[in-house]
Amino acid sequence: MSDCLFCKIIAGEIPGKKIYEDDEIYAFHDISPQAPVHFLVVPKKHIPTLMDASLDDAALLGRLVHKGQELLASLGCAQKGGRFVFNCKEDGMQTVPHIHLHVLGGRTLLWPPG
């Protein structure tokens, strides 16, 4: 999608602090981190929200979570873990209409989040 912020980051049109990329997934550090470790894992396929994902996207969504797990461990959070969050639409506080997994770690995270 031509006006999507994350599509532009994936395409290299807007800078992002990339930590991983393959044919289907792109991961980069959040520009406003809420924890010492905070990055996003996004599919290269443009899917606006989690509510728009189809059954055909199930394997891709599973890969997002698994890659988040691997990256969180590689960034020093294997022992204590972290939080994996998909914000969805307005009530879920999704700010960019491209599905993305927030992965946070490096400190104890409070619940409820707010």
PDB file as gemmi writes it, atoms N, CA and C in Angstrom:
CRYST1    1.000    1.000    1.000  90.00  90.00  90.00 P 1                      
ATOM      1  N   MET A   1       0.853  -1.174   0.000  1.00  0.00           N  
ATOM      2  CA  MET A   1       0.000   0.000   0.000  1.00  0.00           C  
ATOM      3  C   MET A   1       0.898   1.237   0.000  1.00  0.00           C  
ATOM      4  N   SER A   2       0.675   2.142  -0.900  1.00  0.00           N  
ATOM      5  CA  SER A   2       1.592   3.250  -1.140  1.00  0.00           C  
ATOM      6  C   SER A   2       1.682   4.266  -0.003  1.00  0.00           C  
ATOM      7  N   ASP A   3       0.636   4.441   0.799  1.00  0.00           N  
ATOM      8  CA  ASP A   3       0.685   5.434   1.864  1.00  0.00           C  
ATOM      9  C   ASP A   3       0.878   4.833   3.256  1.00  0.00           C  
ATOM     10  N   CYS A   4       1.186   3.567   3.335  1.00  0.00           N  
ATOM     11  CA  CYS A   4       1.359   2.883   4.617  1.00  0.00           C  
ATOM     12  C   CYS A   4       2.775   3.114   5.155  1.00  0.00           C  
ATOM     13  N   LEU A   5       2.850   3.614   6.380  1.00  0.00           N  
ATOM     14  CA  LEU A   5       4.130   3.891   7.021  1.00  0.00           C  
ATOM     15  C   LEU A   5       5.020   2.651   7.068  1.00  0.00           C  
ATOM     16  N   PHE A   6       4.459   1.521   7.495  1.00  0.00           N  
ATOM     17  CA  PHE A   6       5.286   0.318   7.624  1.00  0.00           C  
ATOM     18  C   PHE A   6       5.692  -0.236   6.265  1.00  0.00           C  
ATOM     19  N   CYS A   7       4.829  -0.136   5.269  1.00  0.00           N  
ATOM     20  CA  CYS A   7       5.215  -0.553   3.915  1.00  0.00           C  
ATOM     21  C   CYS A   7       6.383   0.292   3.417  1.00  0.00           C  
ATOM     22  N   LYS A   8       6.384   1.587   3.751  1.00  0.00           N  
ATOM     23  CA  LYS A   8       7.482   2.465   3.352  1.00  0.00           C  
ATOM     24  C   LYS A   8       8.768   2.119   4.097  1.00  0.00           C  
ATOM     25  N   ILE A   9       8.668   1.747   5.366  1.00  0.00           N  
ATOM     26  CA  ILE A   9       9.856   1.327   6.115  1.00  0.00           C  
ATOM     27  C   ILE A   9      10.409   0.044   5.516  1.00  0.00           C  
ATOM     28  N   ILE A  10       9.540  -0.913   5.229  1.00  0.00           N  
ATOM     29  CA  ILE A  10       9.965  -2.183   4.625  1.00  0.00           C  
ATOM     30  C   ILE A  10      10.655  -1.942   3.285  1.00  0.00           C  
ATOM     31  N   ALA A  11      10.115  -1.010   2.493  1.00  0.00           N  
ATOM     32  CA  ALA A  11      10.672  -0.710   1.171  1.00  0.00           C  
ATOM     33  C   ALA A  11      11.937   0.140   1.235  1.00  0.00           C  
ATOM     34  N   GLY A  12      12.305   0.626   2.425  1.00  0.00           N  
ATOM     35  CA  GLY A  12      13.487   1.459   2.571  1.00  0.00           C  
ATOM     36  C   GLY A  12      13.251   2.917   2.220  1.00  0.00           C  
ATOM     37  N   GLU A  13      11.996   3.313   2.039  1.00  0.00           N  
ATOM     38  CA  GLU A  13      11.670   4.701   1.708  1.00  0.00           C  
ATOM     39  C   GLU A  13      11.717   5.605   2.934  1.00  0.00           C  
ATOM     40  N   ILE A  14      11.514   5.019   4.102  1.00  0.00           N  
ATOM     41  CA  ILE A  14      11.598   5.725   5.378  1.00  0.00           C  
ATOM     42  C   ILE A  14      12.571   4.922   6.241  1.00  0.00           C  
ATOM     43  N   PRO A  15      13.502   5.596   6.914  1.00  0.00           N  
ATOM     44  CA  PRO A  15      14.459   4.839   7.724  1.00  0.00           C  
ATOM     45  C   PRO A  15      13.803   4.134   8.911  1.00  0.00           C  
ATOM     46  N   GLY A  16      14.335   2.982   9.207  1.00  0.00           N  
ATOM     47  CA  GLY A  16      13.928   2.211  10.371  1.00  0.00           C  
ATOM     48  C   GLY A  16      15.145   1.467  10.879  1.00  0.00           C  
ATOM     49  N   LYS A  17      15.178   1.173  12.161  1.00  0.00           N  
ATOM     50  CA  LYS A  17      16.314   0.472  12.755  1.00  0.00           C  
ATOM     51  C   LYS A  17      16.038  -1.036  12.676  1.00  0.00           C  
ATOM     52  N   LYS A  18      16.340  -1.601  11.517  1.00  0.00           N  
ATOM     53  CA  LYS A  18      16.046  -3.005  11.220  1.00  0.00           C  
ATOM     54  C   LYS A  18      16.866  -3.944  12.092  1.00  0.00           C  
ATOM     55  N   ILE A  19      16.174  -5.008  12.564  1.00  0.00           N  
ATOM     56  CA  ILE A  19      16.888  -6.053  13.285  1.00  0.00           C  
ATOM     57  C   ILE A  19      16.751  -7.409  12.609  1.00  0.00           C  
ATOM     58  N   TYR A  20      15.808  -7.528  11.651  1.00  0.00           N  
ATOM     59  CA  TYR A  20      15.645  -8.793  10.946  1.00  0.00           C  
ATOM     60  C   TYR A  20      14.828  -8.562   9.671  1.00  0.00           C  
ATOM     61  N   GLU A  21      15.159  -9.351   8.643  1.00  0.00           N  
ATOM     62  CA  GLU A  21      14.364  -9.332   7.415  1.00  0.00           C  
ATOM     63  C   GLU A  21      14.532 -10.655   6.685  1.00  0.00           C  
ATOM     64  N   ASP A  22      13.413 -11.172   6.164  1.00  0.00           N  
ATOM     65  CA  ASP A  22      13.439 -12.296   5.240  1.00  0.00           C  
ATOM     66  C   ASP A  22      12.392 -12.022   4.161  1.00  0.00           C  
ATOM     67  N   ASP A  23      11.995 -13.028   3.404  1.00  0.00           N  
ATOM     68  CA  ASP A  23      11.055 -12.819   2.294  1.00  0.00           C  
ATOM     69  C   ASP A  23       9.658 -12.402   2.751  1.00  0.00           C  
ATOM     70  N   GLU A  24       9.277 -12.757   3.983  1.00  0.00           N  
ATOM     71  CA  GLU A  24       7.917 -12.497   4.456  1.00  0.00           C  
ATOM     72  C   GLU A  24       7.811 -11.560   5.650  1.00  0.00           C  
ATOM     73  N   ILE A  25       8.908 -11.378   6.384  1.00  0.00           N  
ATOM     74  CA  ILE A  25       8.872 -10.683   7.675  1.00  0.00           C  
ATOM     75  C   ILE A  25       9.935  -9.596   7.735  1.00  0.00           C  
ATOM     76  N   TYR A  26       9.582  -8.524   8.419  1.00  0.00           N  
ATOM     77  CA  TYR A  26      10.520  -7.432   8.681  1.00  0.00           C  
ATOM     78  C   TYR A  26      10.370  -7.065  10.157  1.00  0.00           C  
ATOM     79  N   ALA A  27      11.475  -6.904  10.862  1.00  0.00           N  
ATOM     80  CA  ALA A  27      11.432  -6.532  12.279  1.00  0.00           C  
ATOM     81  C   ALA A  27      12.343  -5.332  12.501  1.00  0.00           C  
ATOM     82  N   PHE A  28      11.860  -4.397  13.327  1.00  0.00           N  
ATOM     83  CA  PHE A  28      12.631  -3.192  13.583  1.00  0.00           C  
ATOM     84  C   PHE A  28      12.291  -2.639  14.967  1.00  0.00           C  
ATOM     85  N   HIS A  29      13.224  -1.862  15.517  1.00  0.00           N  
ATOM     86  CA  HIS A  29      13.038  -1.271  16.841  1.00  0.00           C  
ATOM     87  C   HIS A  29      11.937  -0.215  16.794  1.00  0.00           C  
ATOM     88  N   ASP A  30      11.131  -0.167  17.847  1.00  0.00           N  
ATOM     89  CA  ASP A  30      10.068   0.823  17.966  1.00  0.00           C  
ATOM     90  C   ASP A  30      10.684   2.213  18.135  1.00  0.00           C  
ATOM     91  N   ILE A  31      10.091   3.222  17.494  1.00  0.00           N  
ATOM     92  CA  ILE A  31      10.645   4.578  17.600  1.00  0.00           C  
ATOM     93  C   ILE A  31      10.327   5.239  18.945  1.00  0.00           C  
ATOM     94  N   SER A  32       9.383   4.662  19.685  1.00  0.00           N  
ATOM     95  CA  SER A  32       9.028   5.188  21.005  1.00  0.00           C  
ATOM     96  C   SER A  32       8.972   4.025  21.994  1.00  0.00           C  
ATOM     97  N   PRO A  33      10.138   3.472  22.331  1.00  0.00           N  
ATOM     98  CA  PRO A  33      10.159   2.244  23.135  1.00  0.00           C  
ATOM     99  C   PRO A  33       9.526   2.418  24.512  1.00  0.00           C  
ATOM    100  N   GLN A  34       8.769   1.398  24.913  1.00  0.00           N  
ATOM    101  CA  GLN A  34       8.101   1.382  26.207  1.00  0.00           C  
ATOM    102  C   GLN A  34       8.784   0.434  27.185  1.00  0.00           C  
ATOM    103  N   ALA A  35       9.902  -0.129  26.781  1.00  0.00           N  
ATOM    104  CA  ALA A  35      10.700  -1.033  27.613  1.00  0.00           C  
ATOM    105  C   ALA A  35      12.123  -1.003  27.058  1.00  0.00           C  
ATOM    106  N   PRO A  36      13.101  -1.483  27.819  1.00  0.00           N  
ATOM    107  CA  PRO A  36      14.472  -1.500  27.308  1.00  0.00           C  
ATOM    108  C   PRO A  36      14.606  -2.234  25.970  1.00  0.00           C  
ATOM    109  N   VAL A  37      13.817  -3.292  25.793  1.00  0.00           N  
ATOM    110  CA  VAL A  37      13.746  -3.985  24.511  1.00  0.00           C  
ATOM    111  C   VAL A  37      12.313  -3.800  24.009  1.00  0.00           C  
ATOM    112  N   HIS A  38      12.164  -3.189  22.840  1.00  0.00           N  
ATOM    113  CA  HIS A  38      10.841  -2.986  22.248  1.00  0.00           C  
ATOM    114  C   HIS A  38      11.010  -2.895  20.738  1.00  0.00           C  
ATOM    115  N   PHE A  39      10.514  -3.911  20.072  1.00  0.00           N  
ATOM    116  CA  PHE A  39      10.602  -3.927  18.613  1.00  0.00           C  
ATOM    117  C   PHE A  39       9.286  -4.420  18.036  1.00  0.00           C  
ATOM    118  N   LEU A  40       9.120  -4.204  16.739  1.00  0.00           N  
ATOM    119  CA  LEU A  40       7.934  -4.626  16.015  1.00  0.00           C  
ATOM    120  C   LEU A  40       8.314  -5.706  15.020  1.00  0.00           C  
ATOM    121  N   VAL A  41       7.433  -6.664  14.852  1.00  0.00           N  
ATOM    122  CA  VAL A  41       7.587  -7.693  13.830  1.00  0.00           C  
ATOM    123  C   VAL A  41       6.368  -7.561  12.923  1.00  0.00           C  
ATOM    124  N   VAL A  42       6.610  -7.317  11.638  1.00  0.00           N  
ATOM    125  CA  VAL A  42       5.516  -7.069  10.702  1.00  0.00           C  
ATOM    126  C   VAL A  42       5.629  -7.986   9.492  1.00  0.00           C  
ATOM    127  N   PRO A  43       4.494  -8.363   8.923  1.00  0.00           N  
ATOM    128  CA  PRO A  43       4.556  -9.100   7.663  1.00  0.00           C  
ATOM    129  C   PRO A  43       4.829  -8.111   6.527  1.00  0.00           C  
ATOM    130  N   LYS A  44       5.534  -8.546   5.518  1.00  0.00           N  
ATOM    131  CA  LYS A  44       5.719  -7.701   4.343  1.00  0.00           C  
ATOM    132  C   LYS A  44       4.406  -7.573   3.571  1.00  0.00           C  
ATOM    133  N   LYS A  45       3.563  -8.574   3.677  1.00  0.00           N  
ATOM    134  CA  LYS A  45       2.236  -8.504   3.084  1.00  0.00           C  
ATOM    135  C   LYS A  45       1.431  -7.474   3.862  1.00  0.00           C  
ATOM    136  N   HIS A  46       0.794  -6.559   3.158  1.00  0.00           N  
ATOM    137  CA  HIS A  46      -0.001  -5.535   3.844  1.00  0.00           C  
ATOM    138  C   HIS A  46      -1.337  -6.140   4.280  1.00  0.00           C  
ATOM    139  N   ILE A  47      -1.510  -6.250   5.595  1.00  0.00           N  
ATOM    140  CA  ILE A  47      -2.773  -6.659   6.206  1.00  0.00           C  
ATOM    141  C   ILE A  47      -3.088  -5.537   7.192  1.00  0.00           C  
ATOM    142  N   PRO A  48      -4.185  -4.800   7.005  1.00  0.00           N  
ATOM    143  CA  PRO A  48      -4.433  -3.622   7.833  1.00  0.00           C  
ATOM    144  C   PRO A  48      -4.528  -3.899   9.336  1.00  0.00           C  
ATOM    145  N   THR A  49      -5.306  -4.888   9.752  1.00  0.00           N  
ATOM    146  CA  THR A  49      -5.463  -5.176  11.176  1.00  0.00           C  
ATOM    147  C   THR A  49      -5.544  -6.684  11.373  1.00  0.00           C  
ATOM    148  N   LEU A  50      -5.422  -7.109  12.609  1.00  0.00           N  
ATOM    149  CA  LEU A  50      -5.588  -8.522  12.927  1.00  0.00           C  
ATOM    150  C   LEU A  50      -6.974  -9.003  12.509  1.00  0.00           C  
ATOM    151  N   MET A  51      -7.962  -8.123  12.584  1.00  0.00           N  
ATOM    152  CA  MET A  51      -9.325  -8.470  12.206  1.00  0.00           C  
ATOM    153  C   MET A  51      -9.462  -8.718  10.704  1.00  0.00           C  
ATOM    154  N   ASP A  52      -8.488  -8.279   9.912  1.00  0.00           N  
ATOM    155  CA  ASP A  52      -8.509  -8.474   8.461  1.00  0.00           C  
ATOM    156  C   ASP A  52      -7.736  -9.716   8.020  1.00  0.00           C  
ATOM    157  N   ALA A  53      -7.039 -10.368   8.929  1.00  0.00           N  
ATOM    158  CA  ALA A  53      -6.274 -11.563   8.580  1.00  0.00           C  
ATOM    159  C   ALA A  53      -7.235 -12.714   8.279  1.00  0.00           C  
ATOM    160  N   SER A  54      -6.878 -13.507   7.294  1.00  0.00           N  
ATOM    161  CA  SER A  54      -7.695 -14.657   6.918  1.00  0.00           C  
ATOM    162  C   SER A  54      -7.037 -15.942   7.412  1.00  0.00           C  
ATOM    163  N   LEU A  55      -7.758 -17.032   7.261  1.00  0.00           N  
ATOM    164  CA  LEU A  55      -7.198 -18.331   7.615  1.00  0.00           C  
ATOM    165  C   LEU A  55      -5.932 -18.609   6.796  1.00  0.00           C  
ATOM    166  N   ASP A  56      -5.886 -18.094   5.586  1.00  0.00           N  
ATOM    167  CA  ASP A  56      -4.689 -18.246   4.750  1.00  0.00           C  
ATOM    168  C   ASP A  56      -3.471 -17.540   5.340  1.00  0.00           C  
ATOM    169  N   ASP A  57      -3.693 -16.584   6.242  1.00  0.00           N  
ATOM    170  CA  ASP A  57      -2.601 -15.849   6.875  1.00  0.00           C  
ATOM    171  C   ASP A  57      -2.125 -16.494   8.179  1.00  0.00           C  
ATOM    172  N   ALA A  58      -2.745 -17.588   8.584  1.00  0.00           N  
ATOM    173  CA  ALA A  58      -2.441 -18.194   9.886  1.00  0.00           C  
ATOM    174  C   ALA A  58      -0.966 -18.578  10.023  1.00  0.00           C  
ATOM    175  N   ALA A  59      -0.396 -19.183   9.017  1.00  0.00           N  
ATOM    176  CA  ALA A  59       1.008 -19.589   9.095  1.00  0.00           C  
ATOM    177  C   ALA A  59       1.918 -18.364   9.192  1.00  0.00           C  
ATOM    178  N   LEU A  60       1.599 -17.312   8.447  1.00  0.00           N  
ATOM    179  CA  LEU A  60       2.385 -16.086   8.499  1.00  0.00           C  
ATOM    180  C   LEU A  60       2.314 -15.462   9.890  1.00  0.00           C  
ATOM    181  N   LEU A  61       1.133 -15.430  10.483  1.00  0.00           N  
ATOM    182  CA  LEU A  61       0.998 -14.883  11.836  1.00  0.00           C  
ATOM    183  C   LEU A  61       1.783 -15.717  12.845  1.00  0.00           C  
ATOM    184  N   GLY A  62       1.770 -17.024  12.684  1.00  0.00           N  
ATOM    185  CA  GLY A  62       2.568 -17.884  13.544  1.00  0.00           C  
ATOM    186  C   GLY A  62       4.050 -17.611  13.395  1.00  0.00           C  
ATOM    187  N   ARG A  63       4.483 -17.348  12.170  1.00  0.00           N  
ATOM    188  CA  ARG A  63       5.895 -17.012  11.932  1.00  0.00           C  
ATOM    189  C   ARG A  63       6.261 -15.698  12.606  1.00  0.00           C  
ATOM    190  N   LEU A  64       5.333 -14.717  12.601  1.00  0.00           N  
ATOM    191  CA  LEU A  64       5.610 -13.446  13.277  1.00  0.00           C  
ATOM    192  C   LEU A  64       5.901 -13.689  14.756  1.00  0.00           C  
ATOM    193  N   VAL A  65       5.051 -14.483  15.394  1.00  0.00           N  
ATOM    194  CA  VAL A  65       5.221 -14.763  16.820  1.00  0.00           C  
ATOM    195  C   VAL A  65       6.521 -15.520  17.068  1.00  0.00           C  
ATOM    196  N   HIS A  66       6.788 -16.527  16.258  1.00  0.00           N  
ATOM    197  CA  HIS A  66       8.013 -17.314  16.448  1.00  0.00           C  
ATOM    198  C   HIS A  66       9.260 -16.461  16.240  1.00  0.00           C  
ATOM    199  N   LYS A  67       9.252 -15.606  15.217  1.00  0.00           N  
ATOM    200  CA  LYS A  67      10.408 -14.745  14.985  1.00  0.00           C  
ATOM    201  C   LYS A  67      10.558 -13.757  16.143  1.00  0.00           C  
ATOM    202  N   GLY A  68       9.449 -13.252  16.676  1.00  0.00           N  
ATOM    203  CA  GLY A  68       9.521 -12.388  17.846  1.00  0.00           C  
ATOM    204  C   GLY A  68      10.173 -13.090  19.020  1.00  0.00           C  
ATOM    205  N   GLN A  69       9.813 -14.349  19.209  1.00  0.00           N  
ATOM    206  CA  GLN A  69      10.405 -15.162  20.279  1.00  0.00           C  
ATOM    207  C   GLN A  69      11.915 -15.280  20.082  1.00  0.00           C  
ATOM    208  N   GLU A  70      12.338 -15.616  18.884  1.00  0.00           N  
ATOM    209  CA  GLU A  70      13.771 -15.757  18.600  1.00  0.00           C  
ATOM    210  C   GLU A  70      14.521 -14.450  18.813  1.00  0.00           C  
ATOM    211  N   LEU A  71      13.959 -13.359  18.315  1.00  0.00           N  
ATOM    212  CA  LEU A  71      14.629 -12.072  18.437  1.00  0.00           C  
ATOM    213  C   LEU A  71      14.689 -11.602  19.883  1.00  0.00           C  
ATOM    214  N   LEU A  72      13.612 -11.807  20.634  1.00  0.00           N  
ATOM    215  CA  LEU A  72      13.619 -11.426  22.043  1.00  0.00           C  
ATOM    216  C   LEU A  72      14.721 -12.173  22.788  1.00  0.00           C  
ATOM    217  N   ALA A  73      14.861 -13.455  22.518  1.00  0.00           N  
ATOM    218  CA  ALA A  73      15.928 -14.241  23.144  1.00  0.00           C  
ATOM    219  C   ALA A  73      17.302 -13.723  22.726  1.00  0.00           C  
ATOM    220  N   SER A  74      17.469 -13.396  21.440  1.00  0.00           N  
ATOM    221  CA  SER A  74      18.767 -12.918  20.962  1.00  0.00           C  
ATOM    222  C   SER A  74      19.142 -11.556  21.541  1.00  0.00           C  
ATOM    223  N   LEU A  75      18.135 -10.819  22.024  1.00  0.00           N  
ATOM    224  CA  LEU A  75      18.379  -9.513  22.629  1.00  0.00           C  
ATOM    225  C   LEU A  75      18.485  -9.591  24.159  1.00  0.00           C  
ATOM    226  N   GLY A  76      18.691 -10.794  24.683  1.00  0.00           N  
ATOM    227  CA  GLY A  76      18.998 -10.971  26.096  1.00  0.00           C  
ATOM    228  C   GLY A  76      17.823 -11.233  27.017  1.00  0.00           C  
ATOM    229  N   CYS A  77      16.663 -11.551  26.456  1.00  0.00           N  
ATOM    230  CA  CYS A  77      15.480 -11.732  27.297  1.00  0.00           C  
ATOM    231  C   CYS A  77      14.996 -13.179  27.355  1.00  0.00           C  
ATOM    232  N   ALA A  78      15.838 -14.131  27.024  1.00  0.00           N  
ATOM    233  CA  ALA A  78      15.420 -15.540  26.992  1.00  0.00           C  
ATOM    234  C   ALA A  78      14.991 -16.041  28.362  1.00  0.00           C  
ATOM    235  N   GLN A  79      15.723 -15.698  29.398  1.00  0.00           N  
ATOM    236  CA  GLN A  79      15.435 -16.241  30.720  1.00  0.00           C  
ATOM    237  C   GLN A  79      14.174 -15.640  31.338  1.00  0.00           C  
ATOM    238  N   LYS A  80      14.017 -14.332  31.263  1.00  0.00           N  
ATOM    239  CA  LYS A  80      12.896 -13.678  31.945  1.00  0.00           C  
ATOM    240  C   LYS A  80      11.690 -13.436  31.047  1.00  0.00           C  
ATOM    241  N   GLY A  81      11.853 -13.541  29.732  1.00  0.00           N  
ATOM    242  CA  GLY A  81      10.729 -13.400  28.814  1.00  0.00           C  
ATOM    243  C   GLY A  81      10.326 -11.968  28.544  1.00  0.00           C  
ATOM    244  N   GLY A  82       9.077 -11.786  28.108  1.00  0.00           N  
ATOM    245  CA  GLY A  82       8.604 -10.460  27.753  1.00  0.00           C  
ATOM    246  C   GLY A  82       7.123 -10.490  27.420  1.00  0.00           C  
ATOM    247  N   ARG A  83       6.699  -9.523  26.656  1.00  0.00           N  
ATOM    248  CA  ARG A  83       5.285  -9.402  26.288  1.00  0.00           C  
ATOM    249  C   ARG A  83       5.163  -9.301  24.773  1.00  0.00           C  
ATOM    250  N   PHE A  84       4.139  -9.994  24.237  1.00  0.00           N  
ATOM    251  CA  PHE A  84       3.844 -10.001  22.807  1.00  0.00           C  
ATOM    252  C   PHE A  84       2.437  -9.420  22.645  1.00  0.00           C  
ATOM    253  N   VAL A  85       2.307  -8.329  21.862  1.00  0.00           N  
ATOM    254  CA  VAL A  85       1.031  -7.616  21.780  1.00  0.00           C  
ATOM    255  C   VAL A  85       0.685  -7.278  20.335  1.00  0.00           C  
ATOM    256  N   PHE A  86      -0.552  -7.609  19.945  1.00  0.00           N  
ATOM    257  CA  PHE A  86      -1.137  -7.110  18.702  1.00  0.00           C  
ATOM    258  C   PHE A  86      -2.205  -6.092  19.102  1.00  0.00           C  
ATOM    259  N   ASN A  87      -2.019  -4.823  18.799  1.00  0.00           N  
ATOM    260  CA  ASN A  87      -3.073  -3.835  18.985  1.00  0.00           C  
ATOM    261  C   ASN A  87      -3.969  -3.908  17.755  1.00  0.00           C  
ATOM    262  N   CYS A  88      -5.275  -3.759  17.957  1.00  0.00           N  
ATOM    263  CA  CYS A  88      -6.194  -3.923  16.834  1.00  0.00           C  
ATOM    264  C   CYS A  88      -7.255  -2.826  16.816  1.00  0.00           C  
ATOM    265  N   LYS A  89      -7.251  -2.073  15.771  1.00  0.00           N  
ATOM    266  CA  LYS A  89      -8.209  -1.003  15.502  1.00  0.00           C  
ATOM    267  C   LYS A  89      -8.200   0.062  16.593  1.00  0.00           C  
ATOM    268  N   GLU A  90      -9.240   0.904  16.598  1.00  0.00           N  
ATOM    269  CA  GLU A  90      -9.267   2.083  17.473  1.00  0.00           C  
ATOM    270  C   GLU A  90      -9.250   1.725  18.957  1.00  0.00           C  
ATOM    271  N   ASP A  91     -10.141   0.837  19.383  1.00  0.00           N  
ATOM    272  CA  ASP A  91     -10.208   0.496  20.806  1.00  0.00           C  
ATOM    273  C   ASP A  91      -8.954  -0.216  21.292  1.00  0.00           C  
ATOM    274  N   GLY A  92      -8.257  -0.873  20.395  1.00  0.00           N  
ATOM    275  CA  GLY A  92      -7.012  -1.537  20.749  1.00  0.00           C  
ATOM    276  C   GLY A  92      -5.799  -0.627  20.635  1.00  0.00           C  
ATOM    277  N   MET A  93      -6.038   0.643  20.271  1.00  0.00           N  
ATOM    278  CA  MET A  93      -4.985   1.661  20.146  1.00  0.00           C  
ATOM    279  C   MET A  93      -3.982   1.367  19.027  1.00  0.00           C  
ATOM    280  N   GLN A  94      -4.452   0.733  17.939  1.00  0.00           N  
ATOM    281  CA  GLN A  94      -3.585   0.525  16.785  1.00  0.00           C  
ATOM    282  C   GLN A  94      -3.408   1.866  16.085  1.00  0.00           C  
ATOM    283  N   THR A  95      -2.163   2.310  15.929  1.00  0.00           N  
ATOM    284  CA  THR A  95      -1.898   3.620  15.343  1.00  0.00           C  
ATOM    285  C   THR A  95      -1.451   3.561  13.890  1.00  0.00           C  
ATOM    286  N   VAL A  96      -0.966   2.420  13.434  1.00  0.00           N  
ATOM    287  CA  VAL A  96      -0.573   2.247  12.036  1.00  0.00           C  
ATOM    288  C   VAL A  96      -1.399   1.102  11.469  1.00  0.00           C  
ATOM    289  N   PRO A  97      -2.145   1.350  10.393  1.00  0.00           N  
ATOM    290  CA  PRO A  97      -3.009   0.309   9.836  1.00  0.00           C  
ATOM    291  C   PRO A  97      -2.242  -0.714   8.992  1.00  0.00           C  
ATOM    292  N   HIS A  98      -1.335  -1.404   9.630  1.00  0.00           N  
ATOM    293  CA  HIS A  98      -0.576  -2.529   9.055  1.00  0.00           C  
ATOM    294  C   HIS A  98      -0.304  -3.434  10.247  1.00  0.00           C  
ATOM    295  N   ILE A  99      -0.814  -4.645  10.201  1.00  0.00           N  
ATOM    296  CA  ILE A  99      -0.682  -5.545  11.343  1.00  0.00           C  
ATOM    297  C   ILE A  99       0.776  -5.601  11.814  1.00  0.00           C  
ATOM    298  N   HIS A 100       0.966  -5.508  13.120  1.00  0.00           N  
ATOM    299  CA  HIS A 100       2.312  -5.551  13.680  1.00  0.00           C  
ATOM    300  C   HIS A 100       2.275  -6.104  15.104  1.00  0.00           C  
ATOM    301  N   LEU A 101       3.286  -6.878  15.397  1.00  0.00           N  
ATOM    302  CA  LEU A 101       3.447  -7.486  16.713  1.00  0.00           C  
ATOM    303  C   LEU A 101       4.462  -6.666  17.493  1.00  0.00           C  
ATOM    304  N   HIS A 102       4.033  -6.099  18.623  1.00  0.00           N  
ATOM    305  CA  HIS A 102       4.959  -5.443  19.539  1.00  0.00           C  
ATOM    306  C   HIS A 102       5.575  -6.523  20.413  1.00  0.00           C  
ATOM    307  N   VAL A 103       6.886  -6.500  20.560  1.00  0.00           N  
ATOM    308  CA  VAL A 103       7.587  -7.408  21.469  1.00  0.00           C  
ATOM    309  C   VAL A 103       8.385  -6.544  22.435  1.00  0.00           C  
ATOM    310  N   LEU A 104       8.106  -6.735  23.727  1.00  0.00           N  
ATOM    311  CA  LEU A 104       8.737  -5.920  24.764  1.00  0.00           C  
ATOM    312  C   LEU A 104       9.410  -6.813  25.801  1.00  0.00           C  
ATOM    313  N   GLY A 105      10.524  -6.350  26.330  1.00  0.00           N  
ATOM    314  CA  GLY A 105      11.220  -7.099  27.374  1.00  0.00           C  
ATOM    315  C   GLY A 105      12.291  -6.245  28.020  1.00  0.00           C  
ATOM    316  N   GLY A 106      13.047  -6.855  28.896  1.00  0.00           N  
ATOM    317  CA  GLY A 106      14.138  -6.162  29.563  1.00  0.00           C  
ATOM    318  C   GLY A 106      13.778  -5.535  30.896  1.00  0.00           C  
ATOM    319  N   ARG A 107      12.511  -5.661  31.289  1.00  0.00           N  
ATOM    320  CA  ARG A 107      12.071  -5.196  32.608  1.00  0.00           C  
ATOM    321  C   ARG A 107      10.740  -5.863  32.919  1.00  0.00           C  
ATOM    322  N   THR A 108      10.332  -5.808  34.178  1.00  0.00           N  
ATOM    323  CA  THR A 108       9.024  -6.321  34.571  1.00  0.00           C  
ATOM    324  C   THR A 108       7.958  -5.386  34.018  1.00  0.00           C  
ATOM    325  N   LEU A 109       6.984  -5.935  33.318  1.00  0.00           N  
ATOM    326  CA  LEU A 109       5.913  -5.164  32.704  1.00  0.00           C  
ATOM    327  C   LEU A 109       4.650  -5.275  33.559  1.00  0.00           C  
ATOM    328  N   LEU A 110       3.988  -4.169  33.764  1.00  0.00           N  
ATOM    329  CA  LEU A 110       2.802  -4.133  34.629  1.00  0.00           C  
ATOM    330  C   LEU A 110       1.550  -4.642  33.893  1.00  0.00           C  
ATOM    331  N   TRP A 111       0.586  -5.091  34.684  1.00  0.00           N  
ATOM    332  CA  TRP A 111      -0.708  -5.510  34.131  1.00  0.00           C  
ATOM    333  C   TRP A 111      -1.803  -5.002  35.052  1.00  0.00           C  
ATOM    334  N   PRO A 112      -2.852  -4.421  34.577  1.00  0.00           N  
ATOM    335  CA  PRO A 112      -3.124  -4.197  33.159  1.00  0.00           C  
ATOM    336  C   PRO A 112      -2.236  -3.074  32.601  1.00  0.00           C  
ATOM    337  N   PRO A 113      -2.067  -3.079  31.262  1.00  0.00           N  
ATOM    338  CA  PRO A 113      -1.148  -2.118  30.661  1.00  0.00           C  
ATOM    339  C   PRO A 113      -1.639  -0.675  30.688  1.00  0.00           C  
ATOM    340  N   GLY A 114      -2.928  -0.442  30.823  1.00  0.00           N  
ATOM    341  CA  GLY A 114      -3.391   0.939  30.888  1.00  0.00           C  
ATOM    342  C   GLY A 114      -4.746   1.134  30.299  1.00  0.00           C  
TER     343      GLY A 114                                                      
END                                                                             
